[in-house]
Amino acid sequence: MTRHARHISAHAEMPPIKLLLDYPAAAEALSMSRGALRDLVYKGRGPTVTKIGSRTFFAIKDLERFVEKHREGPLD
């Protein structure tokens, strides 16, 4: 196997890294409907959005921060 073929093979096995998710992917990651996520964002209670051009995305870090913010500790 040539060095070039090994390089291509190694990259073919790695899943793509996503830094930003669109509405459908973010809603799925949060286990909610797309409409529920849109409603939270519209009301200012959802995760932070990233606008690029006319498209809206959610950074993975912002989704994680949103989940942490809504976690509840043990009930004593």
NORNORTA-V918949 format. One record per run of one state. SS is the DSSP state (H for helix, E for strand, L for the rest). FROM is the first residue (numbers start at 1). LEN is the number of residues. If there is no record, write none. Layout:
# NORNORTA-V918949
SS,FROM,LEN ; SS,FROM,LEN
This chain:
# NORNORTA-V918949
L,1,2 ; H,3,11 ; L,14,6 ; E,20,2 ; L,22,1 ; H,23,7 ; L,30,4 ; H,34,9 ; L,43,7 ; E,50,3 ; L,53,2 ; E,55,5 ; H,60,10 ; L,70,7
